[in-house]
């Protein structure tokens, strides 16, 4: 996993409005992939949010990203991984729930493309919820489209609204598609809650065939909670509609 330009731009924007003071952790020890062909865009992004730093200020000799996070004000960034082979500071298998000493510990959890490689995604997401403090935020950047064969999964924005928004009662602050190549001809697409729009997400001709991230930011609040289950938006609305109409059987719905 590595922070490329488009993820970098999102992190710079995030740093301009969110200043977590407590513990921060990245899932997987993220590298920082400085793409020289976008050097003008890096400078533009930094200046747009009040930074004067240049490329050497962002890089570290081993290619990882702690210096980048430090420069953006995310001080003391820890790293969590299944193994210590890349020097992670916390060893934890996301296929399992975290130990009690990791619960309610983090003001910021950053996933720059790790959960797509974890088999037991529901447990991984529950673990993230448990590790976040109330007021803490989870930033996720995983594959939405074009990442065939990269990880075990690609993710749908429906998951964000269904699990994080309605089932967990978290605040969904941002949910969008981001093309990996900023000059690919496709722009960011902001996703609304399907339960609010009344229909499934309509993405035809809005995202390209190339690699596209699902980027989202959610906030855990004191009112947030883990659900017993999560239901997809349109099915939940349909079932609730049938219940309100007094329909109890499929044959009744067809008549």
Secondary structure, DSSP 8 states (H G I E B T S, - for coil): -EE-HHHHHHHHHHHTT----SEEEEES--EE---GGGHHHHHHHHHHTT----HHHH--TTSBSHHHHHHTT-TTEEEEESSSTT--SEE--TTS---GGGTT-EEEEEESS-GGG-S-HHHHHHHHHHHEEEEEEEEEEEEEES-TTTSS----HHHIIIIIIIIS--EEEEEEEEESSTTSS---EE---HHHHTS----TTTS-SS-EEEEEEEE--TT----S----HHHHHHHHHHHHHT--SHHHHH-
